[in-house]
Each structure stands twice: as structure tokens, then as C-alpha cells.
Amino acid sequence: MRNRLYDLPLVALMTLFVGCGDFVEETSTQDTPNRLDAPTVEEINNNNPTLVGSCELKDTITILIDTKSLANTTTCNNSSYRITVGSTLENGAHDITAIATRNGVDSIVSAITPVFITDTTGGIGASEIDGTVTLSGKITYDRVRMNKNSVGLDYDNTIKEPAKQVVVSLIGSLGQTLASTTTDDSGAYRFTSIPQETMVKIRVDAKMQKIGQGGWDVQVHDNTRGDVLYVMEGVFSSTRSSNSTRNLNASSGWSLGDGAYTQERTAAPFAILGSIYQAMQKVNSADSGATFPALVVHWSKSNTASGNGTEAELRDGLIITSHFDGKNNLYILGDANSDTDEYDDHIIIHEWGHYFEAKFSRVDSRGGAHGEGERLDIRLAFGEGWGNAWSAIATDDSIYYDSSGWKQGSGWSMDIEHERHNTPGWYSEASIQRILYDLYDSNDDGDDRLSLGFKPLYDVLTGGQKTTPAFTSIFSFVTELKAHTPQNTDLIDDILRSEDISTIDNSYGSTHHNLYSDMDIGDIGTLCTSREYGIRNKLNTHKYMRFSVYQSGNYKVQVRQNNGAGSDPDFALYKTSPFKTIGEVEEVMKGIEQQEYELSSGDYLLDVSDYNNLSLACFDISINLN
């Protein structure tokens, strides 16, 4: 199998503490369950607490009350647990702990959650308790804004932004977690019923976590240091005898006097989380119950735009470029004086947009390099056009920028809505970004007289675009959007015409280009690829064959060059309903590629390409029942 960008390997996650300082980083083993939060009290009714927390799928969760195990256990479901204490607890202080067990043998124990029960308790801290105090504060981080011309970072224009929905823990003098919570959207946190005159410190994880339906789990790790979790800490000090406030700010690490990074870049992971939270909030504006699958962001000051994406290179920071790996991981550049992306919110949100496609919609794009004005494979054109448009939709800011260079003072920017029309068409990511943004925005200009907002686009992406029998492209998207909002058909066509795209009336773009051909089982079909517009992922480097299977059985698929020699044909086979990959064949063979498959009745797509990128390679396609 030849490597592709979205096939980059998943790096193991880590979770035990090592180290200290402004950044505390975490590491773990893979021999036991490695994800278990201290239980959080959801409510207390009649002295019976209901406890919730995060865990790993299918682990068995047991609750200890003051070292005594409850009779009832539960199974981790959807990465969380919820269990109600079955017996009435006496008034007073109790220590509650969770244990995760795997295969009846291996287990880990969570941190302790202290609880104080009173007759009138309606939850932790419902009444004042003698000998305790409240500790609260705000968590912020430095965000460096762009220069006024949208090229390069302006460190003189650094603002403090709230760290929203991040995990905050109260740490005792022995390193134990006394309590955990999350900040609200103003960056505020609050711990109640904390013992007086106790040495504690505040720890802030570069992690946003919300359990259950409508939740998320986003973490920022250092891929160059064993995939440790970034953490910011305060210093130990006494809670004293009255309520107190402790605010923490994650610094950019930049010295205006020196014109360089002279301290740890503590703000970077939190700035990345801030951009991702903004994207998730836009999704929530269309679907308040959306649940976001777990995502790990890998950022390091050593992450450079180099390498080929091997597992070893990713560990060394050679990440090719900022990208989503097609699974559960974002990799973000951080190489100062070359290319850093932590403050380039459109870059972060563009890459998160590929995560959204993979988890909420469908990704058919083959990935790979692409540039301005190129004619791209229709799947790549839509995926990249979507990513660009999404960054403007999520931020409500059409200026897309990427800082780079010496002191991050250079780079480039573009206007998503008004970028010049360079090679417009259905194969252009620039055309597609403008179309998608014009469909969304409230600014009528020229042929754009439509303002749909995000909800209809979301409905199509998570509905018809996800299930289309064609490859995902502007053809499939517009076809489904017209079906979803038929009253807007003429206005949609006006926007398309502004990009030199005539009326789209089906998901295959049949009236625009001979992208798809048709054949019957037992016949010979013909496809030709070319490098007229470039290699690998450009227009005409991939051609598609449609066929139907009426009798389930074992079939031989063969692709053979028919116009000379020198090609190395590859192909991928897909079933269209439900859409899924049957197999990919990418052996290094001259002139022929073949494979046998067990196929059930239904419709199929065959994607054919030439790895050797001949100027013109034509192939005979045969599909026969054995």
C-alpha cells in the first residue's frame, strides 16, 4: 500500500505524570486501562450521590466509598460512566474513588473526589461548611493577532482570551487530585468546600472535555516528547481561612524587547483549543446535540514542514505540514522563524474541517499537494474548497491567513469570498470555497443573492452528501442541496454560473465532463487517464467506472493497459449503498492490476489511476464472475 497523507499512523496516547514547571507533561503505559477521570458528583438526592466520569470503552467501573466497594458496578459506555450510590451515606465527609478493570485483571484507580454530605445537600457546596473555603479564578491565554494587512503576526497586538471549557484540577501537596472541573466560556472556574489552611495549586490541562451526549474530548499533546499532554500549573500556596481567587494566564513566551521566543510557549496549546472550540460552537449552532468524537492535536515547537509522514518522522516533528490524518489526529506546525500555525485560526479550523468531514459527513478525497489555479480531482477540489470555506464560516471572517518566516512576520492571506477567479470551475477549490461561502453568508453581491446560514449546509453534509452513491464533489453537494431547499434552485444556479459552472442536475456531473463511464459484468470497459493537468490528484488522473452486480459471488476485477506499455495501473473498489471501500490494489506491476473479491448484489464504483503518470494511459476493464 502506497502512503498517503491521510494514512499517517496513530501515535499512542499517554497519561501518567512526569515532570513539573510551567508545563507539566503526562505519559503512560499500554498494559492497563489508561483513561479514568475522578468521579464528578452530578447530584445528591437523599444523601445518595450520582457520579459521572470519563473512561475507556468496555472497562468495568467500580466505585469505592471510603475504601469500601459498592455492590453495583457499571460498564464504560460511549467513553463515560454514570452510577448512583445504592446506599444512603451518613452526613459528613467521604472520599469517593473509581476503579477501571479490564479483562478482570488489569486496573487503574482514579484520583479521590472529596464529598461532604449534609441533610440539606442539593449538591456539593449547597450550604456553607465550617472549616472550608471557596477557591475560584479565571484561566486565560495570550493570542497573538495578525498584522493589519493580514500578513504575519503582530506581537504588539497580543490579547488575553479566556480558555473556554478546559479541565482545571486542584492539586494537593502530595500531588493528588483533590477536585476537577471545567472552565465556562468566560474562562472562570470554581472549587467549593475546600479545607482551610491547606497547601494546593491549580493545574490546567490543554484538554476540553464534556461527557456524554453533546460532548467532546479534545486534547493537545507533544508528539516529539512521547505524546505527553500539555499542562499549565500555578504554585503551591495555602487556602488560608477565607475565600480566594487564583487567576492563571498562559504566556505566548515572546519577548518584545528581544524580538524572539525566550520562554516556554505555554499559550500555544490553549490557542489551538480556542480555535477548535469556535468551530465546534458553529456546529452546535446547527445541531445542539452534536457529539464530537475524541480528537488529539499534536503540536510541538519542533514540528516542521518536512518529512514523508512515517511514524518515526512524526515523533521527530517532521509532519509534512499541518494536517488531519484521516483518523483521530491533527498535526500542527510550530517551528519558529519558519512556519508556526498555533495562532493561524483559519489553518486550524480548515484542518478541523477535514475531521468534521470524516466524523460527521464523508471524505472521498485522496489528499496530496494542491495549489492555486490547479484543476483538481473532483473529490480533492471539494474537500479543500470545503476546508477553506469552513474556516470563514466558523469564524465569520472571510480573510484566510497563514503566518510564517522570520519572527513569523511574513506569510500570505486571501479573501475566501472575493479571491480572484483563477481557472474557475467544478475542479477548482477556489471556486468551491466561494460557492460554499456565498451559500452561507448574509452579504448579497453580484450573482450571490442567497443567504442560507449554516444549518442547511450542515444538513446536506451530514445527510445526502454522506450517503450519495457518487464520489463526494460539488456535483453531489449541489444536487443534495437543491433537493433539501428546492425553492432556492434558481438562486443556487446563479452562484454556480458566477464560477463558470452550468446547471448541476445530478450527483455525477454527467452534463459537465466524462468523469464516469458505465459497463456490464462480463463486458470490456475502457478508461483513459492523463497528466494533462498534472499528476497524482489532478483532474483526469483518476477515472471512474460504474457497474452493477446482480448475482452475489466471487468476482475477478482486472485493469490492463491497452495503448502500449509503461503504466502501473492502480484501482480502488467501492460499494455505493451504503458507501464503503471494498478494497484497494496498488501493487507495483507493469501494465496490469487485478484482484478477486466476494461481491454482493448492488451498485459499485471503480476508481482507476496510473501510478507512473503517463501522458496518456488507456485501460481495458473486465469484471467477471468466477
C-alpha positions in Angstrom: 0.0 0.0 0.0 1.5 3.3 -1.0 1.5 6.0 1.7 -1.0 8.9 1.5 -1.2 11.9 3.8 -4.5 10.7 5.4 -2.9 7.2 6.1 -0.4 8.7 8.7 -0.1 6.4 11.7 -1.8 7.0 15.1 0.7 7.7 17.8 -0.1 6.1 21.2 -1.6 8.4 23.8 0.0 8.8 27.3 -1.4 9.6 30.7 0.8 9.3 33.8 2.5 12.3 35.4 6.2 13.1 34.9 7.9 16.4 35.5 6.8 19.9 36.7 7.1 23.6 36.0 5.1 25.9 33.8 4.5 22.9 31.5 3.7 19.6 33.2 3.5 16.7 30.8 1.9 13.3 31.1 2.9 9.8 30.0 1.5 6.3 30.3 1.7 2.5 29.6 -0.5 0.5 27.3 -0.7 -2.6 29.6 -3.7 -1.4 31.6 -6.7 0.9 31.2 -5.2 4.3 30.8 -8.1 6.8 30.9 -10.2 7.2 34.0 -11.3 10.5 35.5 -12.0 11.1 39.2 -15.8 10.8 39.6 -17.8 14.0 39.5 -20.9 14.4 41.6 -23.8 15.1 39.3 -26.4 15.4 42.0 -27.2 14.3 45.6 -30.7 13.3 46.5 -31.5 11.9 49.9 -27.8 11.5 50.7 -27.3 9.3 47.6 -24.8 10.8 45.1 -25.0 10.2 41.4 -21.4 10.0 39.9 -20.2 10.5 36.4 -16.8 10.5 34.7 -14.8 9.6 31.6 -13.3 6.1 30.9 -12.3 3.7 28.2 -14.9 1.8 26.3 -16.0 -1.6 27.8 -13.9 -1.2 31.0 -15.8 -2.3 34.1 -16.2 0.6 36.6 -16.4 0.1 40.4 -17.0 2.9 42.9 -15.3 3.0 46.3 -16.8 4.9 49.2 -14.2 5.5 51.9 -12.3 2.4 50.6 -15.4 0.2 50.6 -16.5 -1.1 47.2 -20.1 -0.7 46.1 -22.0 -3.8 45.2 -23.2 -2.3 41.9 -20.8 -1.8 39.0 -21.3 -0.4 35.5 -19.6 -0.7 32.1 -17.9 2.2 30.4 -20.2 3.2 27.5 -19.5 5.9 25.0 -16.3 6.8 26.9 -18.2 7.7 30.1 -19.7 6.1 33.2 -22.7 7.1 35.3 -23.5 5.3 38.6 -25.7 6.1 41.6 -24.6 5.1 45.1 -27.1 2.5 46.2 -26.9 3.1 50.0 -27.7 6.3 51.9 -24.5 8.0 53.1 -24.2 9.4 56.6 -23.7 13.2 56.9 -20.1 14.3 56.9 -17.0 13.9 54.7 -16.5 10.9 52.3 -13.8 10.0 49.8 -15.1 8.6 46.5 -12.8 6.8 44.1 -13.4 5.0 40.8 -11.6 1.8 39.6 -11.5 0.6 36.0 -10.9 -3.1 35.4 -10.1 -4.7 32.1 -10.5 -8.4 31.4 -11.0 -9.0 35.1 -7.3 -8.4 35.8 -5.7 -5.1 34.9 -7.0 -2.0 36.6 -6.3 1.6 37.5 -7.6 3.8 40.3 -8.7 7.3 39.8 -7.9 10.3 42.0 -10.1 10.8 45.1 -13.1 13.1 44.9 -13.9 14.5 48.4 -17.6 14.9 49.2 -19.3 16.5 52.2 -22.9 15.4 52.8 -25.4 17.4 54.9 -29.1 16.9 55.5 -29.9 19.8 53.2 -27.4 19.0 50.4 -28.6 19.6 46.9 -25.1 19.2 45.5 -21.5 20.0 46.5 -21.2 23.3 48.3 -25.0 23.8 48.7 -24.5 25.1 52.2 -21.6 26.7 54.0 -19.5 24.2 55.8 -17.4 25.2 58.8 -13.6 24.9 58.1 -13.9 25.2 54.3 -13.4 27.9 51.7 -14.1 28.6 48.0 -11.3 28.9 45.5 -12.1 30.4 42.1 -10.5 32.3 39.3 -10.1 32.7 35.5 -7.9 30.9 33.1 -6.7 32.9 30.1 -4.0 32.7 27.3 -2.2 35.0 25.1 -3.4 35.2 21.5 -1.2 37.0 19.0 -3.2 38.7 16.3 -2.3 39.3 12.7 -0.8 42.4 11.2 -3.4 44.8 9.8 -2.5 43.7 6.3 -3.3 40.1 7.3 0.3 39.1 6.6 2.5 38.0 9.6 1.9 38.0 13.4 1.8 41.3 15.3 3.2 40.6 18.8 2.4 44.2 19.8 -1.2 43.2 19.3 -1.4 40.3 21.8 -4.6 39.9 23.7 -5.7 37.7 26.5 -8.6 35.4 25.7 -10.5 33.1 28.0 -9.5 29.4 28.0 -13.0 28.0 27.4 -14.2 24.6 28.6 -10.7 23.4 29.6 -10.1 21.0 32.5 -8.9 22.6 35.8 -7.8 20.5 38.7 -7.0 21.3 42.4 -3.8 19.6 43.3 -2.8 18.6 46.9 0.6 18.8 48.4 1.3 15.1 47.7 0.4 15.5 44.0 -3.1 14.1 44.4 -6.1 15.5 42.6 -8.5 16.9 45.1 -11.1 18.0 42.7 -11.6 18.7 39.0 -13.9 21.0 37.0 -14.0 22.8 33.6 -14.0 26.5 32.9 -17.0 28.2 31.5 -17.0 30.3 28.3 -15.5 33.3 30.3 -12.6 31.1 31.4 -14.0 31.0 35.0 -13.6 28.0 37.3 -14.8 27.5 40.9 -13.9 24.9 43.7 -16.1 24.9 46.8 -15.8 23.1 50.2 -12.0 23.2 50.1 -10.4 22.7 53.6 -8.9 25.8 55.1 -5.1 26.2 55.6 -4.3 23.6 53.0 -1.4 23.8 50.5 -2.9 23.4 47.0 -2.1 24.5 43.4 -4.1 24.9 40.2 -3.4 22.7 37.3 -4.9 23.4 33.8 -4.9 20.7 31.2 -4.7 21.5 27.5 -7.9 19.5 27.3 -11.5 20.3 26.7 -13.8 17.5 27.9 -17.6 17.2 28.2 -19.0 13.8 29.0 -22.0 12.2 27.2 -24.4 13.2 24.5 -23.4 16.6 23.0 -20.0 16.3 24.5 -16.4 16.4 23.3 -12.9 15.3 24.2 -10.1 17.4 22.6 -6.5 17.3 23.9 -3.2 18.8 22.8 -0.1 16.6 23.1 3.6 17.0 22.3 4.3 14.4 19.6 8.1 15.0 19.9 8.1 14.1 23.7 6.3 10.8 23.9 2.9 12.3 23.1 2.6 13.9 26.5 -0.3 16.2 27.4 0.4 19.9 27.8 -0.5 21.2 31.3 -0.1 24.7 32.9 0.3 24.9 36.6 0.3 27.5 39.3 2.4 27.3 42.5 1.6 25.8 45.9 0.1 28.2 48.4 -2.3 27.9 51.3 -6.1 28.2 51.0 -5.9 30.2 54.3 -9.2 30.8 56.2 -11.2 32.8 53.6 -12.4 32.5 50.0 -9.7 33.4 47.5 -9.0 33.9 43.8 -6.3 32.4 41.6 -6.0 33.5 38.0 -3.6 31.9 35.6 -2.6 33.2 32.1 -0.7 31.1 29.6 2.0 33.3 28.1 3.0 33.3 24.4 6.6 33.2 25.6 7.6 36.1 23.2 9.8 38.9 24.4 9.1 42.2 22.7 12.5 43.5 23.8 14.4 40.6 22.4 12.1 40.1 19.4 12.1 36.3 20.0 10.6 33.5 22.0 12.6 33.5 25.2 10.2 31.5 27.4 8.0 28.4 27.1 5.2 28.9 24.5 2.6 28.0 27.1 -0.2 29.7 25.2 0.1 27.7 22.0 -1.9 24.6 23.0 -4.7 26.7 24.5 -4.9 28.9 21.4 -5.3 25.8 19.3 -8.1 24.6 21.6 -9.7 28.1 21.4 -9.9 27.8 17.6 -11.3 24.3 17.7 -13.9 25.3 20.3 -15.1 28.1 18.0 -15.5 25.5 15.2 -17.5 23.2 17.5 -19.7 26.1 18.6 -20.6 26.8 15.0 -21.6 23.1 14.5 -23.7 23.4 17.7 -25.5 26.4 16.2 -26.9 23.9 13.7 -27.2 20.9 15.9 -27.1 21.5 19.6 -27.0 17.8 20.4 -23.9 17.1 18.2 -21.4 14.7 19.9 -17.8 15.2 18.8 -15.6 12.0 18.6 -12.3 12.2 20.6 -9.6 14.2 18.9 -5.9 14.5 19.7 -4.0 17.5 18.4 -0.2 17.1 18.1 1.7 20.3 18.4 5.3 20.9 19.2 7.8 23.8 18.7 9.8 21.2 16.8 7.0 20.4 14.3 8.4 21.4 10.9 7.1 21.3 7.3 9.3 18.4 6.2 9.3 14.6 6.1 7.1 12.0 4.5 4.7 11.2 7.4 6.2 8.0 8.7 5.6 7.1 12.3 9.2 7.8 13.2 9.2 11.2 11.4 6.0 12.3 13.2 7.7 11.5 16.5 10.6 13.7 15.4 8.4 16.6 14.4 8.7 16.0 10.6 4.9 16.3 10.0 4.9 17.4 6.3 2.5 20.3 7.0 -0.4 21.0 9.4 -2.9 18.2 8.6 -5.6 15.9 9.7 -4.5 12.2 9.4 -8.0 10.8 8.5 -8.4 9.1 11.8 -8.4 11.0 15.2 -5.4 13.2 15.0 -4.4 16.7 13.9 -0.7 17.6 13.5 0.1 21.4 13.7 3.3 23.2 12.8 5.2 25.1 15.5 8.7 25.8 14.0 9.5 29.4 15.0 11.1 31.5 12.3 9.9 29.1 9.7 6.2 28.2 10.0 4.0 28.3 13.1 0.3 27.7 12.9 -1.0 27.9 16.5 -2.3 31.5 16.1 -3.5 30.9 12.5 -7.1 30.2 13.4 -8.2 29.6 9.7 -5.4 27.0 9.3 -6.5 25.2 12.5 -10.2 25.3 11.6 -9.5 24.3 8.0 -7.8 21.1 9.2 -10.5 20.6 11.8 -12.9 20.8 8.9 -11.4 17.7 7.5 -12.0 16.0 10.9 -15.6 17.2 10.6 -15.9 15.6 7.1 -14.5 12.3 8.4 -16.6 12.1 11.5 -19.9 13.8 10.5 -20.0 13.6 6.7 -17.8 11.6 4.3 -14.3 12.1 2.9 -13.6 10.6 -0.6 -10.6 13.0 -1.3 -7.3 11.2 -2.0 -5.4 14.1 -0.3 -2.0 15.3 -1.5 -0.4 18.5 -2.7 -2.6 21.2 -4.4 -2.1 24.8 -5.4 -3.8 27.9 -6.6 -5.3 27.7 -10.1 -4.9 23.9 -10.5 -7.6 21.7 -11.9 -8.0 19.0 -9.3 -9.7 15.7 -9.0 -13.3 16.5 -8.0 -13.0 14.9 -4.6 -9.9 16.8 -3.6 -11.4 20.1 -5.0 -14.4 19.7 -2.9 -12.5 18.7 0.3 -10.1 21.6 0.1 -12.7 24.1 -1.0 -14.8 23.0 2.0 -11.9 23.4 4.4 -11.2 26.9 3.2 -14.9 27.9 3.2 -15.5 26.3 6.6 -12.7 28.4 8.2 -14.5 31.5 7.1 -17.9 30.2 8.1 -16.8 29.1 11.6 -15.1 32.5 12.3 -17.5 34.7 10.3 -14.3 36.2 8.8 -13.6 35.7 5.2 -9.8 36.6 5.4 -7.8 33.4 5.5 -4.2 33.8 6.6 -1.1 31.8 7.2 1.8 33.3 9.1 5.4 32.1 8.5 9.0 33.2 8.1 11.5 35.1 10.3 9.9 36.2 13.5 6.6 34.9 12.0 6.5 38.3 10.2 5.5 37.1 6.7 3.2 34.6 5.1 0.1 35.1 2.9 -3.6 35.7 3.0 -6.7 35.5 0.8 -10.3 36.6 0.8 -12.4 33.5 0.8 -15.3 35.3 -0.8 -13.5 37.6 -3.3 -10.3 35.7 -4.2 -9.5 36.2 -7.9 -11.2 33.8 -10.3 -8.1 31.9 -11.4 -9.2 28.9 -13.5 -12.8 28.8 -12.1 -14.9 25.6 -12.4 -16.1 22.5 -10.7 -12.5 21.3 -10.5 -11.3 24.4 -8.6 -11.0 24.5 -4.8 -11.2 28.4 -5.1 -14.5 28.2 -6.9 -15.9 25.7 -4.4 -14.8 27.8 -1.4 -16.5 30.8 -2.9 -19.7 28.9 -3.7 -20.0 27.4 -0.2 -19.2 30.7 1.5 -21.7 32.6 -0.7 -24.4 30.0 0.1 -23.8 30.6 3.8 -23.1 34.4 4.2 -25.6 37.2 4.5 -23.7 39.5 2.1 -25.5 39.8 -1.3 -23.1 40.7 -4.0 -23.2 40.1 -7.8 -24.8 36.7 -8.5 -24.9 35.9 -4.8 -28.4 36.7 -3.6 -28.8 33.7 -1.3 -28.1 33.6 2.5 -28.8 30.2 3.8 -26.8 30.3 7.0 -25.0 27.1 8.2 -28.0 24.8 9.1 -28.9 23.8 5.5 -25.3 23.2 4.6 -24.9 21.1 7.8 -28.0 19.1 7.0 -26.7 18.3 3.5 -23.2 17.4 4.7 -24.5 15.1 7.4 -27.3 13.7 5.2 -27.3 13.4 1.4 -23.6 14.2 0.9 -22.8 11.4 3.4 -24.9 8.8 1.6 -24.5 9.9 -2.1 -23.8 7.0 -4.4 -21.4 9.2 -6.4 -18.0 10.4 -5.2 -18.3 13.5 -3.0 -17.9 16.6 -5.1 -19.6 19.9 -5.9 -21.9 17.9 -8.1 -23.2 15.6 -5.3 -23.4 18.5 -2.8 -25.4 20.9 -5.0 -27.7 18.0 -6.1 -28.5 17.3 -2.5 -28.8 21.0 -1.5 -31.3 21.5 -4.3 -33.3 18.6 -3.0 -33.1 20.0 0.5 -34.1 23.5 -0.5 -35.9 23.2 -3.8 -37.2 26.8 -3.5 -33.7 28.1 -3.9 -32.7 26.2 -7.1 -32.5 29.2 -9.4 -30.5 31.2 -6.9 -28.1 28.3 -6.4 -27.7 28.1 -10.2 -26.8 31.9 -10.3 -24.0 31.3 -7.8 -22.7 28.4 -9.9 -22.7 30.4 -13.1 -20.5 33.0 -11.4 -17.9 30.3 -11.3 -18.4 29.1 -14.9 -20.4 26.1 -13.8 -23.6 25.4 -15.7 -26.7 23.9 -14.0 -26.0 20.8 -11.9 -28.8 18.3 -12.1 -27.2 15.1 -10.8 -24.6 13.8 -8.4 -22.3 12.5 -11.2 -21.9 15.8 -13.2 -23.0 13.9 -16.3 -23.5 17.1 -18.3 -20.1 18.6 -17.4 -17.4 16.0 -18.1 -16.9 12.3 -18.8 -15.7 11.5 -15.3 -17.8 8.3 -15.0 -18.2 5.5 -17.5 -20.6 2.5 -17.3 -20.1 -1.2 -18.1 -21.8 -4.5 -17.5 -20.4 -7.6 -15.9 -18.7 -9.8 -18.5 -18.1 -6.9 -20.9 -14.9 -4.9 -21.5 -15.0 -1.3 -20.5 -12.4 1.3 -21.3 -11.0 4.2 -19.3 -8.1 6.6 -20.1 -6.1 8.7 -17.6 -3.8 11.6 -18.4 -1.4 14.1 -16.8 -2.8 17.0 -18.9 -3.4 19.0 -15.7 -0.7 17.5 -13.5 -0.1 14.2 -11.7 -1.4 12.1 -8.8 -4.5 14.0 -7.7 -5.2 16.4 -10.6 -8.1 16.4 -13.0 -8.2 13.2 -15.3 -5.5 11.4 -13.2 -8.4 9.3 -11.8 -11.3 8.0 -13.9 -14.3 6.2 -12.6 -16.3 3.1 -13.8 -19.8 2.3 -12.6 -21.2 -1.2 -12.7 -23.9 -3.3 -11.0 -23.7 -6.8 -9.5 -26.9 -8.8 -9.8 -25.6 -12.2 -8.5 -23.5 -12.4 -5.4 -20.3 -14.4 -5.8 -16.6 -14.3 -6.3 -15.5 -11.7 -9.0 -12.2 -11.0 -10.7 -11.5 -7.4 -11.4 -8.8 -6.7 -13.9 -7.3 -3.4 -15.3 -4.9 -3.9 -18.3 -3.2 -1.2 -20.3 -4.3 -1.3 -24.0 -2.2 1.5 -25.5 1.4 0.3 -25.3 3.4 -0.2 -22.2 4.9 1.7 -19.2 1.9 2.2 -17.0 1.4 0.9 -13.4 -2.4 0.8 -13.0 -3.9 1.0 -9.5 -7.6 0.8 -8.6 -9.9 1.1 -5.6 -13.4 -0.5 -5.5 -16.4 0.9 -3.6 -19.9 -0.3 -3.0 -22.3 2.7 -3.2 -25.1 1.8 -0.8 -24.1 2.1 2.0 -21.0 3.7 0.6 -17.9 1.7 1.7 -14.5 0.7 0.5 -14.3 -2.9 -0.7 -10.6 -2.8 -1.4 -7.6 -1.0 -2.9 -4.9 -2.6 -5.1 -1.7 -0.7 -5.5 0.9 -3.4 -6.4 4.0 -2.3 -8.4 3.1 -4.1 -11.7 3.6 -3.0 -15.3 0.6 -2.7 -17.4 -1.9 -4.8 -15.3 -3.6 -4.9 -11.9 -6.1 -7.5 -10.8 -7.8 -8.8 -7.7 -10.6 -11.1 -6.7 -13.5 -10.1 -4.4 -16.6 -11.6 -2.8 -19.3 -9.2 -4.0 -22.9 -9.0 -3.0 -25.6 -7.6 -5.3 -25.7 -3.8 -5.6 -24.0 -0.9 -7.4 -20.3 -0.3 -7.4 -17.7 2.3 -8.4 -14.2 1.5 -9.6 -11.6 4.3 -9.4 -8.7 3.7 -11.8 -5.3 5.6 -11.9 -1.8 5.2 -13.3 0.9 5.4 -10.6 3.5 6.1 -13.3 1.6 9.1 -14.6 2.0 8.5 -18.3 0.9 11.4 -20.5 -2.0 9.1 -21.6 -2.7 5.6 -20.3 -5.8 3.7 -21.5 -7.0 0.6 -19.9 -9.4 -2.3 -20.6 -11.6 -3.0 -17.6 -13.0 -6.5 -17.1 -15.2 -7.8 -14.2 -16.1 -11.4 -14.4 -17.8 -13.9 -12.1 -15.5 -16.8 -11.3 
